[in-house]
Amino acid sequence: MWIADGWKDYELLDCGGGEKLERWGKKLLVRPDPQAIWSTPRSHAGWRKPDGRYLRSSSGGGSWEKSGLPGQWPVRYKNLTFQVRPMSFKHTGLFPEQAVNWEFVQERIRAAGRPVSVLNLFAYTGAASVACAAAGASVCHVDAARGMVSWARENARASGLEEAPIRWIVDDCAKFVEREIRRGRRYDAIIMDPPSYGRGPTGEVWKLEDNLFPFVELCAGVLSDEPLFVLINSYTTGLAPSVLTYILETVVSRKFGGRTVSGEIGLPVTETGLALPCGATGRWTGDR
């Protein structure tokens, strides 16, 4: 498991009983987590008096119970700054376990010794886009939600990268890639963080198990002649990391060579010294 243990402004204090207690800067949040199926004594005082707690509704969805929690506040990861805020569906706009992938992409970009262009698909609030730009890459950030792209631009500004070469695109990811192929535009690296389930702007259904493989096949057509890396994230609990290896090996490695490594990503739990699994990542890297 790749564990995101480089944080100072974020800490997973404890987890269990289907919830997790987190510190975001100086704010304590309690949020649901379906992976935390074990019990915990809940000895940390934050369980009893958090700054915010997300409560699920029996009819679906849920809401935040807040005690003086600001609308948003900054957290830093090394030289990167992100604005976090409590959102519907329990999210904060940032997945702290992804820090292991920010480190990976930055290392690959800095070691390339050449200009690198990155396509970030389903790019959400732009943490990976900001990390790539901070490492010196030019980035094309694509997400279908206008609000998420605006938030990503805020994160770039917060990190001092408002003038960085980032294209901000509000579009359906598959349709955008199809147009880029027709235009003959190519990228040295691709990051994708597709949802487990969703609907496109015209009602089309996205289901990861059905759509991921053809989508990766499509994206292979927009890679440059000497691609640097392809990174796939998955939060679908039933999808093993080895599935990502199989997809990347049969699509990307077959065309470009290179190698694939996949595994779980997770966060260290302060209370127990163990790690909470937070999804899977597949990383294909080129030979050069």
N, C-alpha and C positions, 0 to 999 in steps of 0.2 A: 504493500500500500504506500502511495505517495502521501505524506502527511505535511500539511501546511503549518509548520511550526515556527515561521519567521515573523509572526505578528507581535506588535506591542500594543496597538490600539484596539485589538479584538482578542477575546478570550472565551473559549467554551468552558465555563466554570463547572457545569455538571449536566447530566442528562439521565432520563429514565422516566418510566410511566407515560411514554408517548410525548414527552416534552423535553426542551433543552433550555438551560439558563445561560445566557450569554452576556458578556460585557462588550458594548460597542462604545469605545472611548470611555467616558465615565458613566454611561447609561446602561442599566441592566434591563434586559428583555427576557421574557419567557415566551417561547413559541412552540407550536406543535412540531414533532418530528416522528414520522411513522417507523423509523428504524430503531428508535430507542424503546424497545419492547421490554426491557428489563426494569427491575425496581431499583430505587435509590432512596437513601434515608432522608434526602432533602435537608441536610444539616446546614447548608449555606443560607444565611439570612435573606439573600436575594430572592429565594423562592417565595418568601412570605411578603416581601415588600419590593417588588420590582418597579422600575419606572414605567414599564409597559408590559402588558400581557395580552396575547392574542387568544381569544376564546372562540372556539368553534360553536356553530349553531346546529341544533338538531335538525333543522330544515335545510342545511347546506350553507357553505360559506362560513362567515364569522365576523368578528369585529374586535377592535383594540380597546382594551381597558387601560387608560393612561393616567399617570399622576404627574402633571407638570412636564410632560415630554414635549420637546420642541418639534416643530414640523419637520425639520431636517437639521443635521449636524454633520461636521466633517470627521472622517477617520483617515489615518495615514497608514500606508504600507511602504516603508522605506522612502523612496523619493516620489511616491504617488499619493495623491489625495482624492478621496471620493466622498460625495455627499450621500448620506444614507437617510432614509425616511421610512416610517412605518406605512406600508401599503396594504391594500386589500389582499386577500389570500395569503396573509401572514408574512409576506416578503418585505425586505428592507431595501431592495435595489442592488444588493451586492451579495455574492456568494464567496465567503472568505476562504473556503477550501480551494478555490481556483487560483490562489496565490502560487501553488506549485506549478501551474501552467503558465502564469505570467513569468515566472523565473525561467521556465523552459524556453518560451518563445524569445525572451530577451537574450538568453545565452546563444541561441541559434542565430539570431539577427546580428548580434555583435561579432560573432565568430565568422560570419559569412565573408567579410572582406570585400563586399560589393554592395551596391544599392539593392534594397529588398523591398518588394511591394507585397502587401498583405491584404487579403480579402477576408473580412470578418463578417460571417453570416449568422442571422438570428442574434445580432450583436448586443441586444438588450441595452443596458446603461453604459456600455463601453469600457469596462475595466480592461479587457484584453486589448482593445483598440488603443487605449491610453498607454498601456504597458509597451506595446509594439512601437508606438510613436516615440516614447521616451528612450527606446533603444536605438532609434535612428531610422526606422522604417517609414515608408509612405503607406498609408492605410486607407482602404475603402470600407467604411462601416455601413452595414445594411441591416435594417430592421423594418418590419411592416408597421410598427406603432410609432406615430409621430412624437408622442409624449416621451417615449423611451429614447429616441434620438436626441430630443432636446435635453434630456437629463444627461445623456452621454457627452454632449457638448459642454454642459456645466462641469462635468468631471474633468474634461480636458482643460478647461479654464482653471479649475482648482489646482491642477497639477502644473500650471504654467505652460501649457501646450496649446493655447488658443491659436497660435500661428503655425502649428505643426501641419505637415502635409496630410491632412485627413479629409477625405470626401465623406460627407454625411448624406446618406441615401435613405429615403423612406419608400420602401417598395417590398413587394413579395419576393422572397429570396430566389426561388426557382425561376421566376420570370426575369428577374434581373440578371441571373447567370446566363440564361438563354440569350438575352440581348447582348451581353458582354462577349459571348462566343461569336455571335453574328458580326459584332463590331471588330473582332479580332484582337480584343484586349486580353492580356495574359497577366497572371500573378505568380509570384515566386512562392507564396505560402497561403494556405487557407485555414481558417479557424471556423468551426461551426458548433453551435450550441442549440441544436434543434429541440423543440418541445416534444414531450411525450405524446401530446394530443393537442390539436388546435384546428381553427378554421381560418381559411384565407379570406381576403377582402371581398370575394364574390361568393363565399359560402362553401368553397371546396374544403374537404376534410383532410387534415394531416394526421396520420397515425404512424408513430416512429417505426413500429415493426414492419409496416407495409411500405413506407415511403423512403426510409433512410438509404437503402441500397441503391435504388434508381437515382436518388439525389446525389449520392457520392459519385455514381457513374457520370452524371451530368457535370458535376464540378470538376472532374478530371479533365474535361475539355477546355477549362479556362486556366489550367496550369501552364507555366512557362516551360521551356525546353529543359531547364535545369532547376526544378523546384527544390525548395529548401525543407519545407515540412507541411504536413497536413495534420490538423488536430481536431478530433471529434470528442465532444462531451455528451454523456448520456446520464439522465436522472431516472430512467425507467428501471425500477428495481428488478424486474424479471429479465433484463438484458445483461448477460454476462460480459465482462471485459473481453473475453476471447471472441465474442461475436464481432466486436470492433476490429480486432486483429484480422479476422477472416475477411471482413469487408475491405479493409485497407490493403491487405495482401493481394486479394483477387482483383481489385480495381486499380489501385495506385502502384503497388510494387510490380505488378505484371506489366505495366506500361513504362515505368521509370526506374525500376530496380529499387535500391534502398532497403530499409528494414522497418518493421513495426514492433512497437512495444505497447502493451495495454495493461491497465491495472485499475484497482480501486483508488479513489482519492478520499482523504479524510482529515479530520481535525483532532488535535490532542485534547483530551478531557482533563482539566486540572485536578478535579476531585479524585479521579481513579488512576491517572497515569496511563489510561488506555486510549483508544482512538475511535471516534464515531465515523462510520462509513458514510460518505456523502455522494456517491455516484461513481461512475466509471469514465475513464479517459483512454482514447486510443491515439498514439503518436506515431505517425509515419515520418521518417527522416530520409532525405536523399543521400546519395553517396558523396556529394560535394558540399 
